């Protein structure tokens, strides 16, 4: 969807870039829900919605590593809600990223982990728990 930060995200996701891209499993629901909301609001047609959903699902399989949600991650997400004002899916997204950070550190992967979101409140919390953050809206 063309919106602020779109070019930055497109460049980040370019297969020629040496990035490993992860999305948390709940994103498979969140993106579809967002596209459905746009269709209901009249911003896109039903045909556009369905095309975008199909493209996203195909792209998810090809371009991203999907970080699965486990019972332990749900527990971690719930614990994050104790100390931070988070919506449920945001807490799960953050818990997945923290689990990925632990995995990267335990396996001595030299990649730098960056949490990307356009949600400023979520970025502030992610930063507070020690993640490097990027807001696509800061990159026109």
N, C-alpha and C positions, 0 to 999 in steps of 0.2 A: 504494500500500500504506500503510495507516495505521500510522505509526510516528513516533517522536520527530522533530520537524522537518517533518512532513508539511504542517502548516498553513502554515508559512513558505514551503516550496517551492510549494505551491498558490497562495499569494498572489503569489509572485515570477513564476509562470508565467501569471497572469491576463492575458488578452489586453487588458484595459483599462489595464494598466500600460505605461509607455513603454519597456520593456526590449526589447533584442534578445537573444534567447537562442540560444546556440550549444551544440551537443554535438559531440564528436569522433566521427567515423565508427565507431570501435570500440565506442562505446556501443550501437550497433545489435546487437552480439553480446553485450556484457556484460549488458545488461538482460534479454535473453531467457535467458541462462545463469543469472542470479540467480533469475528466475521458475521456471525448470526445477528449480533446486536446492530452492527452497521447496516445490515440488510433491513432489519425491522425499522430502523430509524430513517430509511430511505436514502442512505449514502451510497449504496451499491444495489444492483439488481440481484434477484435470486440466482440468475445464471452466473453472474460475476462471483457471488458468494460461493456457489458450488465449484466453480473453476478454481478459485483461490484455495478452497479447502482441499481439493484434489492435489493441487500443486504443492501446498504445504505438506501434506502427508507423504507425497513422493520425495520431496526435498528433505524431509525429516529422516527418511530411511537412508538417503544417499549422502547427505552433507553433515549430519550431526551424530555425535554419540549421545544416546539417550540414557541419562542417569536414572536408574529405576528407584522407585519408592518402596521402602520396606517398612515393616512395623517399627523397627528401631528409628527410622527417619521420621515417621509420624510422631514418635515419642519425643525426638529431638525438636521437631517443629513445635510441638505443644509446649515444651520447656522454653523455647524462644519467646513464646507468647506470654510467659510469666514475667519476663524482664523487659519486653519491648511491645509497643503497640503495633501489632501485626494482624492483617487479615489472614485467614486460614491458608489460602493458597500461597500467599507471599511468605508465610512462615515455612511452608513446605519447600518452596523454591530456595529460600535461604538455607534451610537445613541440608538440602541436596548439595548446594555449593560448598557448605562447610565440610560435608562428607567427602566431596571431591578434593577439597584442599588437603584433608587428612590423607587421602589416597596418594595424591601427588607427593606430599612430604614423605610418606612411608616408603614410597617406591623411588625416591630420589630423582624424580622427574624434574628436569631443569626448566620446564615451562613455567612462565609466570601466569598465575591465575587472575583473571579479571572478571568481575561481576558486572554485567551490562544490564541496565534498565533505564527506562525513562521516568520511573516513579521516584521522585526526589526523596520522599519519606523513606522508602525502602532502601535507597542508596545510602541515606544517612545511617540507618541501622546496620546495613552491611559494612559500612566503613567503621562503625563503632565496634563491631565484632572482629575487626582486623582484616577485612577484605579490601583489595584494591578495586575501585569502582570506576565505571565510565557511564556517562549519560549520553546516549546518541544525540539528544537535542543540543548538546554542547558542541557538536560537530556538524555544521551545516552541509 
